[in-house]
Amino acid sequence: MNTDKYDLIVVGGGILGTFHAYHALLLGKKVLQLEKDNYPVGATVRNFGMVVPSGMTDEWFEYGVRSLEIYQSIQKEFDISVRKNGSVYIASDDDEQTLINELKTYYDTKGYTQKILSKEQILQKYTSVKATYAKEALFFPQEISIEPNLMIYRLQEYMRLKFKEFTLLYNSPAIDCLPVGNDVEVTITNGKKFKSLKAVICNGYEFKLLFPDIFAESGQVVTKLQMMRTVSDHSSGLEGNILTGLTIRRYESFEEYCPSFKSIKTPDHYAELKAYGIHLLFKKAADGSIIIGDSHEYAGVSHFDDLGFATNNYINELMLAEAERIVNIDVRSIAGTWNGFYPQHPEKNILEYDLDDRIHIRTCIGGKGMTAGAGYAENSTQQIFNN
Ligand SMILES: Cc1cc2nc3c(=O)[nH]c(=O)nc-3n(C[C@H](O)[C@H](O)[C@H](O)COP(=O)(O)OP(=O)(O)OC[C@H]3O[C@@H](n4cnc5c(N)ncnc54)[C@H](O)[C@@H]3O)c2cc1C
């Protein structure tokens, strides 16, 4: 038995786990974070790195706005790869134009800064966008991006340097988490046990190591997303978070806040893309490559393996053909492809289980984690310690 006793043990080294650890450390707590892999390789490193509260609703929008502040306050002290270059939703037809103008009206009343860009302004600012595609756009200058393949490692490095009471152990799969007396006891695969007052499980899409029965009955599904990265080309004019017509037809803020959303029709050329859950996003990484995605396929949480390990080239081809309609860069010079996975729930925005006042599960944040995770974890950590 390790004799050190922690205030909080965090299981999981992704964005949710790391920001629970971070906020507990800010509260002056002693924290142990356990990651099963040699370093985090889950959804947190496989995404676009877009921090886009503008696409979210209700408290998730507020968590996103708070996350913008949190990321930027850390960036002032330590380079975690934050760039403030805004988000833009580019409309390609009359219906999408109607939706961006309706969302503008909503955000005007809410006081969330944005502006409409005319076709000329789009082409001037985003020189790689095709004139045949862009009609009008809605631009949010305050939104940021991070580098998904760097950010979590830099954040954890920052936390190690800043907080003496922080211990981070990689290669440490937690296989048991039990209340023992007044404590929580967490066991990892080599048999080592750790004690704490509280534990939070931020397990992402790993459902077999801890509390499998809870997850099997949770109603969540696992989503598989296909992603691509072009070779580096610093000359491409696609800075920031670029979101396009199918995103306007998909994101929650448009669905909830735009009166016309329910009545707009899907044009024929979008039908097959929508069937694979495809919407086209572009994110220029710091190295000049462009991340292009994504698609969505689903499997029940107990049948995760049915999603397969292979990349479906037909889906990538659909995405590349649509990308060619939107931008005039060489999208077929692909440097790499990968699949990402995350759990999501058909009705809930996140899964929260408080097993007693000591053991808490927080997972299934869906496609919102990089945007809302930092702000959400602040609130969740406060609740865990107020219990
Ligand atoms: C392709 C793709 C694109 C996306 N794009 C965006 C985007 O642009 N913007 C946005 O806001 N969101 C985006 N998302 C969503 C975002 O990436 C996720 O919501 C977020 O990363 C989830 O974080 P997490 O910490 O819950 O899970 P994960 O990142 O999966 O982390 C969970 C961690 O827990 C560890 N773990 C699990 N069980 C144990 C155990 N028993 N013991 C020890 N360790 C354990 C795992 O190894 C893993 O490292 C995207 C996701 C994908 C897949």
The ligand as an SDF file (V2000), in Angstrom:
LIG
                    3D

 53 58  0  0  0  0  0  0  0  0999 V2000
  -12.2490   12.9140  -34.3830 C   0  0  0  0  0  0  0  0  0  0  0  0
  -12.7340   13.7890  -33.2730 C   0  0  0  0  0  0  0  0  0  0  0  0
  -12.8480   15.1550  -33.4590 C   0  0  0  0  0  0  0  0  0  0  0  0
  -13.2790   15.9780  -32.4060 C   0  0  0  0  0  0  0  0  0  0  0  0
  -13.2200   17.3330  -32.5570 N   0  0  0  0  0  0  0  0  0  0  0  0
  -13.5080   18.1210  -31.4980 C   0  0  0  0  0  0  0  0  0  0  0  0
  -13.3430   19.5240  -31.5650 C   0  0  0  0  0  0  0  0  0  0  0  0
  -12.8040   20.0620  -32.5330 O   0  0  0  0  0  0  0  0  0  0  0  0
  -13.7880   20.2910  -30.5390 N   0  0  0  0  0  0  0  0  0  0  0  0
  -14.3380   19.7170  -29.4210 C   0  0  0  0  0  0  0  0  0  0  0  0
  -14.7760   20.4430  -28.5300 O   0  0  0  0  0  0  0  0  0  0  0  0
  -14.3910   18.3840  -29.2660 N   0  0  0  0  0  0  0  0  0  0  0  0
  -14.0000   17.5740  -30.2680 C   0  0  0  0  0  0  0  0  0  0  0  0
  -14.0670   16.2230  -30.1400 N   0  0  0  0  0  0  0  0  0  0  0  0
  -14.5380   15.6620  -28.8620 C   0  0  0  0  0  0  0  0  0  0  0  0
  -13.4190   15.6090  -27.8150 C   0  0  0  0  0  0  0  0  0  0  0  0
  -12.2200   15.1750  -28.3790 O   0  0  0  0  0  0  0  0  0  0  0  0
  -13.8780   14.6890  -26.6760 C   0  0  0  0  0  0  0  0  0  0  0  0
  -15.1230   15.1560  -26.1680 O   0  0  0  0  0  0  0  0  0  0  0  0
  -12.8930   14.6780  -25.5160 C   0  0  0  0  0  0  0  0  0  0  0  0
  -11.5760   14.4890  -25.9530 O   0  0  0  0  0  0  0  0  0  0  0  0
  -13.2700   13.5990  -24.5080 C   0  0  0  0  0  0  0  0  0  0  0  0
  -12.3330   13.6420  -23.4600 O   0  0  0  0  0  0  0  0  0  0  0  0
  -12.3150   12.5420  -22.3260 P   0  0  0  0  0  0  0  0  0  0  0  0
  -11.3060   12.9540  -21.3490 O   0  0  0  0  0  0  0  0  0  0  0  0
  -13.7160   12.2840  -21.8450 O   0  0  0  0  0  0  0  0  0  0  0  0
  -11.9200   11.1680  -23.0610 O   0  0  0  0  0  0  0  0  0  0  0  0
  -10.5050   10.6480  -23.6650 P   0  0  0  0  0  0  0  0  0  0  0  0
   -9.7570   11.7090  -24.3450 O   0  0  0  0  0  0  0  0  0  0  0  0
  -10.8300    9.4200  -24.4520 O   0  0  0  0  0  0  0  0  0  0  0  0
   -9.6810   10.2750  -22.3710 O   0  0  0  0  0  0  0  0  0  0  0  0
   -9.9980    9.2060  -21.5090 C   0  0  0  0  0  0  0  0  0  0  0  0
   -8.6820    8.7130  -20.9390 C   0  0  0  0  0  0  0  0  0  0  0  0
   -8.9340    7.8470  -19.8470 O   0  0  0  0  0  0  0  0  0  0  0  0
   -8.0030    6.7880  -19.8880 C   0  0  0  0  0  0  0  0  0  0  0  0
   -8.6010    5.6810  -19.1330 N   0  0  0  0  0  0  0  0  0  0  0  0
   -9.8000    5.0840  -19.3470 C   0  0  0  0  0  0  0  0  0  0  0  0
  -10.0120    4.1350  -18.4100 N   0  0  0  0  0  0  0  0  0  0  0  0
   -8.9320    4.1400  -17.5970 C   0  0  0  0  0  0  0  0  0  0  0  0
   -8.5720    3.3750  -16.4490 C   0  0  0  0  0  0  0  0  0  0  0  0
   -9.3780    2.4350  -15.9210 N   0  0  0  0  0  0  0  0  0  0  0  0
   -7.3830    3.6310  -15.8370 N   0  0  0  0  0  0  0  0  0  0  0  0
   -6.5570    4.6010  -16.3300 C   0  0  0  0  0  0  0  0  0  0  0  0
   -6.8530    5.3460  -17.4200 N   0  0  0  0  0  0  0  0  0  0  0  0
   -8.0310    5.1210  -18.0360 C   0  0  0  0  0  0  0  0  0  0  0  0
   -7.8710    6.5040  -21.3820 C   0  0  0  0  0  0  0  0  0  0  0  0
   -6.6820    5.7820  -21.6740 O   0  0  0  0  0  0  0  0  0  0  0  0
   -7.8830    7.9070  -21.9560 C   0  0  0  0  0  0  0  0  0  0  0  0
   -6.5840    8.4670  -22.0560 O   0  0  0  0  0  0  0  0  0  0  0  0
  -13.6390   15.3940  -31.1650 C   0  0  0  0  0  0  0  0  0  0  0  0
  -13.5140   14.0150  -30.9810 C   0  0  0  0  0  0  0  0  0  0  0  0
  -13.0510   13.2110  -32.0050 C   0  0  0  0  0  0  0  0  0  0  0  0
  -12.8890   11.7340  -31.7640 C   0  0  0  0  0  0  0  0  0  0  0  0
  1  2  1  0
  2  3  1  0
  2 52  2  0
  3  4  2  0
  4  5  1  0
  4 50  1  0
  5  6  2  0
  6  7  1  0
  6 13  1  0
  7  8  2  0
  7  9  1  0
  9 10  1  0
 10 11  2  0
 10 12  1  0
 12 13  2  0
 13 14  1  0
 14 15  1  0
 14 50  1  0
 15 16  1  0
 16 17  1  0
 16 18  1  0
 18 19  1  0
 18 20  1  0
 20 21  1  0
 20 22  1  0
 22 23  1  0
 23 24  1  0
 24 25  2  0
 24 26  1  0
 24 27  1  0
 27 28  1  0
 28 29  2  0
 28 30  1  0
 28 31  1  0
 31 32  1  0
 32 33  1  0
 33 34  1  0
 33 48  1  0
 34 35  1  0
 35 36  1  0
 35 46  1  0
 36 37  1  0
 36 45  1  0
 37 38  2  0
 38 39  1  0
 39 40  1  0
 39 45  2  0
 40 41  1  0
 40 42  2  0
 42 43  1  0
 43 44  2  0
 44 45  1  0
 46 47  1  0
 46 48  1  0
 48 49  1  0
 50 51  2  0
 51 52  1  0
 52 53  1  0
M  END
$$$$
